[in-house]
Amino acid sequence: MIQLHFCSKGAGDFFPYPVQGRKAEFSILKHMVQHLSIKPLWVKHWKCQQQWSLMPRKLQNSYITFLIKGRGEIKQGGLVYQVSPGDMIFFPEGVMHSFSHPDGEYLEMINIHFYAKVYGLMDFLSLQGLQGVFHDQTDFSGAIASELAKISALNPPCGSELMVQLIKSVLIYSLYHFPEKSSLVTGDFKNLMKVYPALELIRNRLSDPALKQADLAKKLAVSEVYLRKLFNKLFNESPVKFINCRRIERACTLLLEFNNPVKWVAEESGFRDLQFFYRIFKRITGLTPAAYRNKIDL
C-alpha cells in the first residue's frame, strides 16, 4: 500500500511581502480598490520594425507595456528610464511620454490600454504612484500580459470580465511587490473622503452642462472658496478644471467607441458650446478630436 504524507507550508516557509509596517496605507488601498472600476480598451501584441519609435504623446487612458524583446529608452514625465526584456512600464493618464531604441534593436511588446478609475473619476495609477519601470523577476506579469493579448485577439465569452480581473490583479500585485516605487496614497485621505459626495455628484451629472462649482459647494455645505482650497490641495486643480478634465476623458472614450459626429460627443460629455469644447480638448490632449479619433492605437 502506498502511503501519502501531506504537510502544509506555514508563513515561515515564504518570503514576506515587502510591505511591513504599512498596514495603515494598505487599509486606505483597500478602500480605493473597493471603489475602483476597470474598463479594458484594447490589448495588442506588437513586433516592431527596426525603424519604429514612439514620438512624444500623452493619452487620456492608462496603459501598461510589457517588453518581451529588445532594449530602449522611455522618457516619461521628465524622467528617463532604460528598459529591457521582462520590464513592465506603467503609463498613467495624461503623462507625456516617448519610446526610442538603439539601431539594430527589434522590439516586441504587449500594450494593455484601459481605464482604471477610483469613484469613476480619478486615475488609479496616478493616485497610487504607479509610473515608470517595474522589473518582475517572476513570470506573473508576463503570463498575465500574454493572456490579455490572447483574450483580446480571440474574444471568448465573458472575455471582457476576465480582462477586468486580470488588469486589476496586475495593479494590486505591483503595489504589493514594488512598494518602494509607488506612493500608495497621494494627498490627504481625510479630505478625500470629505469631498467624496462632490465627486459622486460630478460622476452622476458629468454630462449635464448646468453643473457648476456652486452645486458642489452646496452638496458639501461649504463655501466656494473652501471648495477650491480642497480641490487644489487634493488634485492640484480647481473644481472647474477638474470637471472639464473628466468631461474630456469621457469625450475621448466616446470618440474611440462611436463614429458619431464631434458635436454629439461634445454634448454627451457635458459641453454646450462646441468651440469651447474644441479649445479645452486641444488644451488637455494636445490633439483635435478628429486627430485623437484617428490616432494609432499602440
C-alpha positions, 0 to 999 in steps of 0.5 A, a space after each residue: 500500500 502506498 502511503 501519502 504524507 501531506 504537510 502544509 507550508 506555514 508563513 515561515 516557509 515564504 518570503 514576506 511581502 515587502 510591505 511591513 509596517 504599512 498596514 495603515 496605507 494598505 487599509 486606505 488601498 483597500 478602500 480605493 480598490 473597493 471603489 475602483 472600476 476597470 474598463 479594458 480598451 484594447 490589448 495588442 501584441 506588437 513586433 516592431 520594425 527596426 525603424 519604429 519609435 514612439 514620438 512624444 504623446 500623452 493619452 487620456 487612458 492608462 496603459 501598461 507595456 510589457 517588453 518581451 524583446 529588445 532594449 530602449 529608452 522611455 522618457 516619461 514625465 521628465 524622467 528617463 528610464 532604460 528598459 529591457 526584456 521582462 520590464 513592465 512600464 506603467 503609463 498613467 493618464 495624461 503623462 507625456 511620454 516617448 519610446 526610442 531604441 538603439 539601431 539594430 534593436 527589434 522590439 516586441 511588446 504587449 500594450 494593455 490600454 484601459 481605464 482604471 478609475 477610483 469613484 469613476 473619476 480619478 486615475 488609479 495609477 496616478 493616485 497610487 504612484 504607479 509610473 515608470 519601470 517595474 522589473 518582475 523577476 517572476 513570470 506573473 506579469 508576463 503570463 498575465 500580459 500574454 493572456 490579455 493579448 490572447 483574450 483580446 485577439 480571440 474574444 471568448 465569452 465573458 472575455 471582457 470580465 476576465 480582462 477586468 480581473 486580470 488588469 486589476 490583479 496586475 495593479 494590486 500585485 505591483 503595489 504589493 511587490 514594488 512598494 518602494 516605487 509607488 506612493 500608495 496614497 497621494 494627498 490627504 485621505 481625510 479630505 478625500 473622503 470629505 469631498 467624496 459626495 462632490 465627486 459622486 455628484 460630478 460622476 452622476 451629472 458629468 454630462 449635464 452642462 448646468 453643473 457648476 462649482 456652486 452645486 458642489 459647494 452646496 452638496 458639501 455645505 461649504 463655501 466656494 472658496 473652501 471648495 477650491 482650497 480642497 480641490 487644489 490641495 487634493 488634485 492640484 486643480 480647481 473644481 472647474 478644471 477638474 470637471 472639464 478634465 473628466 468631461 474630456 476623458 469621457 469625450 475621448 472614450 466616446 470618440 474611440 467607441 462611436 463614429 458619431 459626429 464631434 458635436 454629439 460627443 461634445 454634448 454627451 460629455 457635458 459641453 454646450 458650446 462646441 468651440 469651447 469644447 474644441 479649445 479645452 480638448 486641444 488644451 488637455 490632449 494636445 490633439 483635435 478630436 478628429 486627430 485623437 479619433 484617428 490616432 494609432 492605437 499602440 
